[in-house]
Amino acid sequence: MGRAPRDWLDGWKAWTRAHVPPGLRFVLGLGLILGGVFGFLPVLGFWMIPLGAVIAGLDVVPLWRRLTGRRRE
């Protein structure tokens, strides 16, 4: 049997955190979201929207914590 979607997504998040620099993750996520908007085209797909949101979200939480001065609870 194949891996569950949640396991697959967790694997992508771990790989992205380890291999993509923090500032570039947000830009990459936005690029995937924008590419997903044109999902009706042959090369691009609507699958890019949720993946882009997850990748961009990896940078949003640490940035929000830094701006508000909060520590991890």
PyMOL Python script that loads the backbone (N, CA, C, O; Angstrom):
from pymol import cmd

cmd.read_pdbstr("""\
ATOM      1  N   MET A   1       0.823  -1.186   0.000  1.00  0.00           N
ATOM      2  CA  MET A   1       0.000   0.000   0.000  1.00  0.00           C
ATOM      3  C   MET A   1       0.868   1.251   0.000  1.00  0.00           C
ATOM      4  O   MET A   1       1.992   1.236   0.502  1.00  0.00           O
ATOM      5  N   GLY A   2       0.348   2.319  -0.558  1.00  0.00           N
ATOM      6  CA  GLY A   2       1.086   3.574  -0.598  1.00  0.00           C
ATOM      7  C   GLY A   2       1.045   4.301   0.739  1.00  0.00           C
ATOM      8  O   GLY A   2       0.265   3.973   1.634  1.00  0.00           O
ATOM      9  N   ARG A   3       1.892   5.275   0.836  1.00  0.00           N
ATOM     10  CA  ARG A   3       1.930   6.076   2.063  1.00  0.00           C
ATOM     11  C   ARG A   3       0.709   6.978   2.148  1.00  0.00           C
ATOM     12  O   ARG A   3       0.160   7.399   1.129  1.00  0.00           O
ATOM     13  N   ALA A   4       0.298   7.261   3.350  1.00  0.00           N
ATOM     14  CA  ALA A   4      -0.840   8.155   3.568  1.00  0.00           C
ATOM     15  C   ALA A   4      -0.463   9.566   3.133  1.00  0.00           C
ATOM     16  O   ALA A   4       0.709   9.935   3.210  1.00  0.00           O
ATOM     17  N   PRO A   5      -1.428  10.361   2.678  1.00  0.00           N
ATOM     18  CA  PRO A   5      -1.122  11.734   2.251  1.00  0.00           C
ATOM     19  C   PRO A   5      -0.438  12.555   3.341  1.00  0.00           C
ATOM     20  O   PRO A   5       0.420  13.386   3.042  1.00  0.00           O
ATOM     21  N   ARG A   6      -0.803  12.334   4.585  1.00  0.00           N
ATOM     22  CA  ARG A   6      -0.197  13.093   5.684  1.00  0.00           C
ATOM     23  C   ARG A   6       1.295  12.764   5.805  1.00  0.00           C
ATOM     24  O   ARG A   6       2.111  13.660   6.023  1.00  0.00           O
ATOM     25  N   ASP A   7       1.650  11.485   5.665  1.00  0.00           N
ATOM     26  CA  ASP A   7       3.056  11.081   5.719  1.00  0.00           C
ATOM     27  C   ASP A   7       3.830  11.690   4.561  1.00  0.00           C
ATOM     28  O   ASP A   7       4.962  12.142   4.733  1.00  0.00           O
ATOM     29  N   TRP A   8       3.222  11.700   3.388  1.00  0.00           N
ATOM     30  CA  TRP A   8       3.867  12.259   2.209  1.00  0.00           C
ATOM     31  C   TRP A   8       4.126  13.753   2.405  1.00  0.00           C
ATOM     32  O   TRP A   8       5.197  14.253   2.062  1.00  0.00           O
ATOM     33  N   LEU A   9       3.147  14.455   2.954  1.00  0.00           N
ATOM     34  CA  LEU A   9       3.275  15.890   3.187  1.00  0.00           C
ATOM     35  C   LEU A   9       4.333  16.181   4.245  1.00  0.00           C
ATOM     36  O   LEU A   9       5.108  17.127   4.103  1.00  0.00           O
ATOM     37  N   ASP A  10       4.370  15.378   5.302  1.00  0.00           N
ATOM     38  CA  ASP A  10       5.391  15.558   6.336  1.00  0.00           C
ATOM     39  C   ASP A  10       6.787  15.335   5.773  1.00  0.00           C
ATOM     40  O   ASP A  10       7.732  16.017   6.167  1.00  0.00           O
ATOM     41  N   GLY A  11       6.921  14.387   4.857  1.00  0.00           N
ATOM     42  CA  GLY A  11       8.212  14.151   4.209  1.00  0.00           C
ATOM     43  C   GLY A  11       8.663  15.348   3.385  1.00  0.00           C
ATOM     44  O   GLY A  11       9.835  15.724   3.419  1.00  0.00           O
ATOM     45  N   TRP A  12       7.734  15.947   2.646  1.00  0.00           N
ATOM     46  CA  TRP A  12       8.057  17.139   1.853  1.00  0.00           C
ATOM     47  C   TRP A  12       8.456  18.305   2.755  1.00  0.00           C
ATOM     48  O   TRP A  12       9.396  19.039   2.449  1.00  0.00           O
ATOM     49  N   LYS A  13       7.740  18.472   3.864  1.00  0.00           N
ATOM     50  CA  LYS A  13       8.059  19.568   4.783  1.00  0.00           C
ATOM     51  C   LYS A  13       9.442  19.377   5.379  1.00  0.00           C
ATOM     52  O   LYS A  13      10.208  20.337   5.470  1.00  0.00           O
ATOM     53  N   ALA A  14       9.778  18.169   5.783  1.00  0.00           N
ATOM     54  CA  ALA A  14      11.094  17.901   6.372  1.00  0.00           C
ATOM     55  C   ALA A  14      12.197  18.128   5.346  1.00  0.00           C
ATOM     56  O   ALA A  14      13.227  18.721   5.666  1.00  0.00           O
ATOM     57  N   TRP A  15      11.990  17.659   4.108  1.00  0.00           N
ATOM     58  CA  TRP A  15      13.002  17.845   3.074  1.00  0.00           C
ATOM     59  C   TRP A  15      13.194  19.333   2.774  1.00  0.00           C
ATOM     60  O   TRP A  15      14.325  19.795   2.622  1.00  0.00           O
ATOM     61  N   THR A  16      12.102  20.074   2.690  1.00  0.00           N
ATOM     62  CA  THR A  16      12.184  21.502   2.382  1.00  0.00           C
ATOM     63  C   THR A  16      12.893  22.261   3.491  1.00  0.00           C
ATOM     64  O   THR A  16      13.721  23.128   3.210  1.00  0.00           O
ATOM     65  N   ARG A  17      12.586  21.952   4.742  1.00  0.00           N
ATOM     66  CA  ARG A  17      13.266  22.616   5.863  1.00  0.00           C
ATOM     67  C   ARG A  17      14.767  22.370   5.832  1.00  0.00           C
ATOM     68  O   ARG A  17      15.552  23.261   6.156  1.00  0.00           O
ATOM     69  N   ALA A  18      15.169  21.162   5.444  1.00  0.00           N
ATOM     70  CA  ALA A  18      16.582  20.791   5.468  1.00  0.00           C
ATOM     71  C   ALA A  18      17.364  21.317   4.270  1.00  0.00           C
ATOM     72  O   ALA A  18      18.560  21.581   4.394  1.00  0.00           O
ATOM     73  N   HIS A  19      16.728  21.475   3.121  1.00  0.00           N
ATOM     74  CA  HIS A  19      17.472  21.767   1.897  1.00  0.00           C
ATOM     75  C   HIS A  19      17.227  23.138   1.274  1.00  0.00           C
ATOM     76  O   HIS A  19      17.990  23.553   0.401  1.00  0.00           O
ATOM     77  N   VAL A  20      16.199  23.843   1.692  1.00  0.00           N
ATOM     78  CA  VAL A  20      15.883  25.139   1.084  1.00  0.00           C
ATOM     79  C   VAL A  20      16.070  26.223   2.138  1.00  0.00           C
ATOM     80  O   VAL A  20      15.509  26.127   3.229  1.00  0.00           O
ATOM     81  N   PRO A  21      16.863  27.268   1.820  1.00  0.00           N
ATOM     82  CA  PRO A  21      17.090  28.349   2.791  1.00  0.00           C
ATOM     83  C   PRO A  21      15.787  29.053   3.175  1.00  0.00           C
ATOM     84  O   PRO A  21      14.866  29.130   2.362  1.00  0.00           O
ATOM     85  N   PRO A  22      15.701  29.566   4.408  1.00  0.00           N
ATOM     86  CA  PRO A  22      14.454  30.150   4.916  1.00  0.00           C
ATOM     87  C   PRO A  22      13.827  31.231   4.039  1.00  0.00           C
ATOM     88  O   PRO A  22      12.619  31.174   3.807  1.00  0.00           O
ATOM     89  N   GLY A  23      14.561  32.188   3.553  1.00  0.00           N
ATOM     90  CA  GLY A  23      13.960  33.247   2.739  1.00  0.00           C
ATOM     91  C   GLY A  23      13.438  32.735   1.413  1.00  0.00           C
ATOM     92  O   GLY A  23      12.438  33.230   0.894  1.00  0.00           O
ATOM     93  N   LEU A  24      14.114  31.748   0.874  1.00  0.00           N
ATOM     94  CA  LEU A  24      13.724  31.196  -0.421  1.00  0.00           C
ATOM     95  C   LEU A  24      12.481  30.319  -0.313  1.00  0.00           C
ATOM     96  O   LEU A  24      11.745  30.175  -1.289  1.00  0.00           O
ATOM     97  N   ARG A  25      12.236  29.731   0.857  1.00  0.00           N
ATOM     98  CA  ARG A  25      11.047  28.887   1.037  1.00  0.00           C
ATOM     99  C   ARG A  25       9.773  29.679   0.799  1.00  0.00           C
ATOM    100  O   ARG A  25       8.851  29.191   0.145  1.00  0.00           O
ATOM    101  N   PHE A  26       9.711  30.895   1.323  1.00  0.00           N
ATOM    102  CA  PHE A  26       8.512  31.712   1.154  1.00  0.00           C
ATOM    103  C   PHE A  26       8.312  32.073  -0.317  1.00  0.00           C
ATOM    104  O   PHE A  26       7.195  32.002  -0.831  1.00  0.00           O
ATOM    105  N   VAL A  27       9.388  32.455  -0.986  1.00  0.00           N
ATOM    106  CA  VAL A  27       9.306  32.814  -2.406  1.00  0.00           C
ATOM    107  C   VAL A  27       8.911  31.592  -3.236  1.00  0.00           C
ATOM    108  O   VAL A  27       8.088  31.699  -4.145  1.00  0.00           O
ATOM    109  N   LEU A  28       9.490  30.441  -2.927  1.00  0.00           N
ATOM    110  CA  LEU A  28       9.147  29.207  -3.631  1.00  0.00           C
ATOM    111  C   LEU A  28       7.674  28.858  -3.423  1.00  0.00           C
ATOM    112  O   LEU A  28       6.989  28.453  -4.362  1.00  0.00           O
ATOM    113  N   GLY A  29       7.194  29.015  -2.197  1.00  0.00           N
ATOM    114  CA  GLY A  29       5.786  28.742  -1.909  1.00  0.00           C
ATOM    115  C   GLY A  29       4.856  29.656  -2.686  1.00  0.00           C
ATOM    116  O   GLY A  29       3.856  29.204  -3.244  1.00  0.00           O
ATOM    117  N   LEU A  30       5.184  30.942  -2.722  1.00  0.00           N
ATOM    118  CA  LEU A  30       4.350  31.880  -3.494  1.00  0.00           C
ATOM    119  C   LEU A  30       4.382  31.555  -4.981  1.00  0.00           C
ATOM    120  O   LEU A  30       3.368  31.664  -5.669  1.00  0.00           O
ATOM    121  N   GLY A  31       5.552  31.157  -5.473  1.00  0.00           N
ATOM    122  CA  GLY A  31       5.661  30.770  -6.885  1.00  0.00           C
ATOM    123  C   GLY A  31       4.796  29.562  -7.217  1.00  0.00           C
ATOM    124  O   GLY A  31       4.156  29.518  -8.267  1.00  0.00           O
ATOM    125  N   LEU A  32       4.781  28.588  -6.320  1.00  0.00           N
ATOM    126  CA  LEU A  32       3.927  27.417  -6.538  1.00  0.00           C
ATOM    127  C   LEU A  32       2.449  27.794  -6.508  1.00  0.00           C
ATOM    128  O   LEU A  32       1.658  27.287  -7.303  1.00  0.00           O
ATOM    129  N   ILE A  33       2.081  28.679  -5.594  1.00  0.00           N
ATOM    130  CA  ILE A  33       0.682  29.116  -5.525  1.00  0.00           C
ATOM    131  C   ILE A  33       0.295  29.847  -6.807  1.00  0.00           C
ATOM    132  O   ILE A  33      -0.764  29.587  -7.376  1.00  0.00           O
ATOM    133  N   LEU A  34       1.146  30.756  -7.259  1.00  0.00           N
ATOM    134  CA  LEU A  34       0.849  31.483  -8.501  1.00  0.00           C
ATOM    135  C   LEU A  34       0.797  30.544  -9.697  1.00  0.00           C
ATOM    136  O   LEU A  34      -0.049  30.706 -10.576  1.00  0.00           O
ATOM    137  N   GLY A  35       1.698  29.557  -9.739  1.00  0.00           N
ATOM    138  CA  GLY A  35       1.660  28.572 -10.819  1.00  0.00           C
ATOM    139  C   GLY A  35       0.393  27.735 -10.777  1.00  0.00           C
ATOM    140  O   GLY A  35      -0.139  27.352 -11.819  1.00  0.00           O
ATOM    141  N   GLY A  36      -0.089  27.451  -9.578  1.00  0.00           N
ATOM    142  CA  GLY A  36      -1.309  26.668  -9.432  1.00  0.00           C
ATOM    143  C   GLY A  36      -2.545  27.390  -9.919  1.00  0.00           C
ATOM    144  O   GLY A  36      -3.530  26.760 -10.302  1.00  0.00           O
ATOM    145  N   VAL A  37      -2.496  28.717  -9.906  1.00  0.00           N
ATOM    146  CA  VAL A  37      -3.628  29.498 -10.418  1.00  0.00           C
ATOM    147  C   VAL A  37      -3.840  29.194 -11.903  1.00  0.00           C
ATOM    148  O   VAL A  37      -4.964  29.231 -12.402  1.00  0.00           O
ATOM    149  N   PHE A  38      -2.749  28.896 -12.593  1.00  0.00           N
ATOM    150  CA  PHE A  38      -2.829  28.560 -14.009  1.00  0.00           C
ATOM    151  C   PHE A  38      -2.855  27.045 -14.200  1.00  0.00           C
ATOM    152  O   PHE A  38      -2.282  26.524 -15.156  1.00  0.00           O
ATOM    153  N   GLY A  39      -3.514  26.353 -13.298  1.00  0.00           N
ATOM    154  CA  GLY A  39      -3.550  24.897 -13.301  1.00  0.00           C
ATOM    155  C   GLY A  39      -4.238  24.285 -14.499  1.00  0.00           C
ATOM    156  O   GLY A  39      -4.085  23.091 -14.757  1.00  0.00           O
ATOM    157  N   PHE A  40      -4.986  25.071 -15.226  1.00  0.00           N
ATOM    158  CA  PHE A  40      -5.661  24.541 -16.408  1.00  0.00           C
ATOM    159  C   PHE A  40      -4.689  24.337 -17.562  1.00  0.00           C
ATOM    160  O   PHE A  40      -5.033  23.685 -18.548  1.00  0.00           O
ATOM    161  N   LEU A  41      -3.480  24.885 -17.457  1.00  0.00           N
ATOM    162  CA  LEU A  41      -2.472  24.697 -18.496  1.00  0.00           C
ATOM    163  C   LEU A  41      -1.852  23.304 -18.355  1.00  0.00           C
ATOM    164  O   LEU A  41      -1.868  22.733 -17.264  1.00  0.00           O
ATOM    165  N   PRO A  42      -1.305  22.748 -19.442  1.00  0.00           N
ATOM    166  CA  PRO A  42      -0.820  21.366 -19.404  1.00  0.00           C
ATOM    167  C   PRO A  42       0.316  21.090 -18.409  1.00  0.00           C
ATOM    168  O   PRO A  42       0.298  20.050 -17.751  1.00  0.00           O
ATOM    169  N   VAL A  43       1.282  21.969 -18.282  1.00  0.00           N
ATOM    170  CA  VAL A  43       2.447  21.694 -17.437  1.00  0.00           C
ATOM    171  C   VAL A  43       2.150  21.973 -15.970  1.00  0.00           C
ATOM    172  O   VAL A  43       2.622  21.252 -15.091  1.00  0.00           O
ATOM    173  N   LEU A  44       1.385  22.998 -15.708  1.00  0.00           N
ATOM    174  CA  LEU A  44       1.082  23.385 -14.335  1.00  0.00           C
ATOM    175  C   LEU A  44      -0.149  22.631 -13.851  1.00  0.00           C
ATOM    176  O   LEU A  44      -0.912  22.089 -14.651  1.00  0.00           O
ATOM    177  N   GLY A  45      -0.333  22.602 -12.552  1.00  0.00           N
ATOM    178  CA  GLY A  45      -1.495  21.883 -12.034  1.00  0.00           C
ATOM    179  C   GLY A  45      -2.015  22.516 -10.769  1.00  0.00           C
ATOM    180  O   GLY A  45      -1.322  23.290 -10.109  1.00  0.00           O
ATOM    181  N   PHE A  46      -3.242  22.176 -10.440  1.00  0.00           N
ATOM    182  CA  PHE A  46      -3.860  22.709  -9.232  1.00  0.00           C
ATOM    183  C   PHE A  46      -3.217  22.140  -7.972  1.00  0.00           C
ATOM    184  O   PHE A  46      -3.419  22.683  -6.886  1.00  0.00           O
ATOM    185  N   TRP A  47      -2.444  21.052  -8.092  1.00  0.00           N
ATOM    186  CA  TRP A  47      -1.740  20.467  -6.951  1.00  0.00           C
ATOM    187  C   TRP A  47      -0.703  21.433  -6.388  1.00  0.00           C
ATOM    188  O   TRP A  47      -0.268  21.279  -5.247  1.00  0.00           O
ATOM    189  N   MET A  48      -0.305  22.421  -7.176  1.00  0.00           N
ATOM    190  CA  MET A  48       0.735  23.357  -6.746  1.00  0.00           C
ATOM    191  C   MET A  48       0.232  24.312  -5.664  1.00  0.00           C
ATOM    192  O   MET A  48       1.034  24.819  -4.880  1.00  0.00           O
ATOM    193  N   ILE A  49      -1.065  24.567  -5.602  1.00  0.00           N
ATOM    194  CA  ILE A  49      -1.608  25.526  -4.633  1.00  0.00           C
ATOM    195  C   ILE A  49      -1.433  25.040  -3.193  1.00  0.00           C
ATOM    196  O   ILE A  49      -0.862  25.775  -2.387  1.00  0.00           O
ATOM    197  N   PRO A  50      -1.894  23.835  -2.826  1.00  0.00           N
ATOM    198  CA  PRO A  50      -1.697  23.418  -1.427  1.00  0.00           C
ATOM    199  C   PRO A  50      -0.235  23.189  -1.075  1.00  0.00           C
ATOM    200  O   PRO A  50       0.181  23.481   0.046  1.00  0.00           O
ATOM    201  N   LEU A  51       0.553  22.669  -2.015  1.00  0.00           N
ATOM    202  CA  LEU A  51       1.976  22.469  -1.739  1.00  0.00           C
ATOM    203  C   LEU A  51       2.666  23.809  -1.512  1.00  0.00           C
ATOM    204  O   LEU A  51       3.497  23.928  -0.612  1.00  0.00           O
ATOM    205  N   GLY A  52       2.336  24.815  -2.311  1.00  0.00           N
ATOM    206  CA  GLY A  52       2.897  26.150  -2.126  1.00  0.00           C
ATOM    207  C   GLY A  52       2.493  26.762  -0.801  1.00  0.00           C
ATOM    208  O   GLY A  52       3.299  27.434  -0.155  1.00  0.00           O
ATOM    209  N   ALA A  53       1.255  26.539  -0.387  1.00  0.00           N
ATOM    210  CA  ALA A  53       0.795  27.071   0.900  1.00  0.00           C
ATOM    211  C   ALA A  53       1.558  26.440   2.057  1.00  0.00           C
ATOM    212  O   ALA A  53       1.908  27.124   3.019  1.00  0.00           O
ATOM    213  N   VAL A  54       1.817  25.149   1.970  1.00  0.00           N
ATOM    214  CA  VAL A  54       2.567  24.467   3.033  1.00  0.00           C
ATOM    215  C   VAL A  54       3.999  24.970   3.083  1.00  0.00           C
ATOM    216  O   VAL A  54       4.515  25.251   4.164  1.00  0.00           O
ATOM    217  N   ILE A  55       4.653  25.089   1.925  1.00  0.00           N
ATOM    218  CA  ILE A  55       6.050  25.533   1.893  1.00  0.00           C
ATOM    219  C   ILE A  55       6.167  26.979   2.359  1.00  0.00           C
ATOM    220  O   ILE A  55       7.077  27.299   3.123  1.00  0.00           O
ATOM    221  N   ALA A  56       5.273  27.858   1.922  1.00  0.00           N
ATOM    222  CA  ALA A  56       5.310  29.249   2.378  1.00  0.00           C
ATOM    223  C   ALA A  56       5.008  29.326   3.865  1.00  0.00           C
ATOM    224  O   ALA A  56       5.567  30.168   4.568  1.00  0.00           O
ATOM    225  N   GLY A  57       4.139  28.466   4.348  1.00  0.00           N
ATOM    226  CA  GLY A  57       3.784  28.452   5.764  1.00  0.00           C
ATOM    227  C   GLY A  57       4.936  28.072   6.677  1.00  0.00           C
ATOM    228  O   GLY A  57       4.925  28.417   7.859  1.00  0.00           O
ATOM    229  N   LEU A  58       5.929  27.367   6.153  1.00  0.00           N
ATOM    230  CA  LEU A  58       7.098  27.017   6.960  1.00  0.00           C
ATOM    231  C   LEU A  58       7.841  28.262   7.420  1.00  0.00           C
ATOM    232  O   LEU A  58       8.441  28.260   8.495  1.00  0.00           O
ATOM    233  N   ASP A  59       7.812  29.322   6.624  1.00  0.00           N
ATOM    234  CA  ASP A  59       8.509  30.558   6.981  1.00  0.00           C
ATOM    235  C   ASP A  59       7.621  31.545   7.713  1.00  0.00           C
ATOM    236  O   ASP A  59       8.137  32.415   8.414  1.00  0.00           O
ATOM    237  N   VAL A  60       6.332  31.447   7.581  1.00  0.00           N
ATOM    238  CA  VAL A  60       5.441  32.444   8.173  1.00  0.00           C
ATOM    239  C   VAL A  60       5.436  32.360   9.696  1.00  0.00           C
ATOM    240  O   VAL A  60       5.506  33.395  10.358  1.00  0.00           O
ATOM    241  N   VAL A  61       5.356  31.175  10.266  1.00  0.00           N
ATOM    242  CA  VAL A  61       5.282  31.031  11.723  1.00  0.00           C
ATOM    243  C   VAL A  61       6.547  31.547  12.409  1.00  0.00           C
ATOM    244  O   VAL A  61       6.434  32.327  13.354  1.00  0.00           O
ATOM    245  N   PRO A  62       7.763  31.143  11.972  1.00  0.00           N
ATOM    246  CA  PRO A  62       8.956  31.702  12.625  1.00  0.00           C
ATOM    247  C   PRO A  62       9.067  33.222  12.459  1.00  0.00           C
ATOM    248  O   PRO A  62       9.522  33.914  13.370  1.00  0.00           O
ATOM    249  N   LEU A  63       8.656  33.737  11.308  1.00  0.00           N
ATOM    250  CA  LEU A  63       8.698  35.179  11.086  1.00  0.00           C
ATOM    251  C   LEU A  63       7.721  35.882  12.018  1.00  0.00           C
ATOM    252  O   LEU A  63       8.055  36.923  12.583  1.00  0.00           O
ATOM    253  N   TRP A  64       6.526  35.337  12.190  1.00  0.00           N
ATOM    254  CA  TRP A  64       5.533  35.922  13.081  1.00  0.00           C
ATOM    255  C   TRP A  64       6.042  35.923  14.514  1.00  0.00           C
ATOM    256  O   TRP A  64       5.863  36.904  15.235  1.00  0.00           O
ATOM    257  N   ARG A  65       6.673  34.835  14.932  1.00  0.00           N
ATOM    258  CA  ARG A  65       7.223  34.772  16.293  1.00  0.00           C
ATOM    259  C   ARG A  65       8.310  35.827  16.483  1.00  0.00           C
ATOM    260  O   ARG A  65       8.385  36.460  17.536  1.00  0.00           O
ATOM    261  N   ARG A  66       9.139  36.015  15.478  1.00  0.00           N
ATOM    262  CA  ARG A  66      10.219  36.998  15.581  1.00  0.00           C
ATOM    263  C   ARG A  66       9.657  38.416  15.675  1.00  0.00           C
ATOM    264  O   ARG A  66      10.159  39.233  16.446  1.00  0.00           O
ATOM    265  N   LEU A  67       8.624  38.709  14.898  1.00  0.00           N
ATOM    266  CA  LEU A  67       8.038  40.049  14.912  1.00  0.00           C
ATOM    267  C   LEU A  67       7.329  40.353  16.228  1.00  0.00           C
ATOM    268  O   LEU A  67       7.373  41.485  16.709  1.00  0.00           O
ATOM    269  N   THR A  68       6.680  39.356  16.807  1.00  0.00           N
ATOM    270  CA  THR A  68       5.946  39.587  18.053  1.00  0.00           C
ATOM    271  C   THR A  68       6.807  39.368  19.294  1.00  0.00           C
ATOM    272  O   THR A  68       6.387  39.700  20.402  1.00  0.00           O
ATOM    273  N   GLY A  69       7.996  38.818  19.122  1.00  0.00           N
ATOM    274  CA  GLY A  69       8.890  38.594  20.254  1.00  0.00           C
ATOM    275  C   GLY A  69       8.512  37.402  21.111  1.00  0.00           C
ATOM    276  O   GLY A  69       8.996  37.274  22.236  1.00  0.00           O
ATOM    277  N   ARG A  70       7.666  36.539  20.607  1.00  0.00           N
ATOM    278  CA  ARG A  70       7.235  35.357  21.365  1.00  0.00           C
ATOM    279  C   ARG A  70       8.224  34.220  21.182  1.00  0.00           C
ATOM    280  O   ARG A  70       8.888  34.100  20.153  1.00  0.00           O
ATOM    281  N   ARG A  71       8.297  33.406  22.193  1.00  0.00           N
ATOM    282  CA  ARG A  71       9.105  32.188  22.137  1.00  0.00           C
ATOM    283  C   ARG A  71       8.182  31.006  21.917  1.00  0.00           C
ATOM    284  O   ARG A  71       6.971  31.099  22.118  1.00  0.00           O
ATOM    285  N   ARG A  72       8.762  29.905  21.505  1.00  0.00           N
ATOM    286  CA  ARG A  72       7.992  28.672  21.343  1.00  0.00           C
ATOM    287  C   ARG A  72       7.506  28.211  22.703  1.00  0.00           C
ATOM    288  O   ARG A  72       8.277  28.157  23.660  1.00  0.00           O
ATOM    289  N   GLU A  73       6.231  27.880  22.787  1.00  0.00           N
ATOM    290  CA  GLU A  73       5.644  27.488  24.085  1.00  0.00           C
ATOM    291  C   GLU A  73       5.647  26.004  24.268  1.00  0.00           C
ATOM    292  O   GLU A  73       5.192  25.508  25.298  1.00  0.00           O
TER     293      GLU A  73
END
""", "prot")
cmd.dss("prot")
cmd.show_as("cartoon", "prot")
cmd.util.cbc("prot")
cmd.orient("prot")
